[in-house]
């Protein structure tokens, strides 16, 4: 289900989040990964179908909110959570960060507020994971200034400047689901990291330009735009080897802290 050229075998699928430490804004998260709230949200039917189709293992202490003290922060310290999209494996911990702005796409938030529980679950969305005050806390990518990314990021042309200093640029990555965006992080080691969420499910898929089968992409989003985005990422990676491309479910990625410049 994750690569069109793969065989039928179970795959270990890590769910990653990024801790970004900005020199002025402080700690910011890109997504939240899983959290015990996921199990509560998937207890009733039809939400339980989500848990059946994507079995989750979460050991004590693995939730992002529980890992933060090891990096010197508490959940209350998080100033913003940048949400790539609203699938349950990306926002399960969202309610654990009460002081954070929720930076997201309008189209993504609309998926949470879509009518019909079965329709939401089929599209990978668990409305119970969204904070009750999300409308008041939401800051939308679409409202932030658009800036050119420069020739090194071709074929991607513009990004939404989230903080006004160019350190965090949200980039639309269509196809996986409505309101799916990635994040360019200018690190203090002079390298740039491209957090691409689910635009690819592994680094190998980007290197090989290997999309999921059509059945998978059609269930969640749109196959044509998904493959167009993956091909663009493949071209970007091939011509810009210094760029760190990080999918949210890649087993090659270790635990890191991104410090924004």
Order of alpha helices (4+ residues) and beta strands (2+ residues): beta-beta-alpha-alpha-alpha-beta-alpha-beta-alpha-alpha-alpha-beta-beta-beta-beta-beta-beta-alpha-alpha-alpha-beta-beta
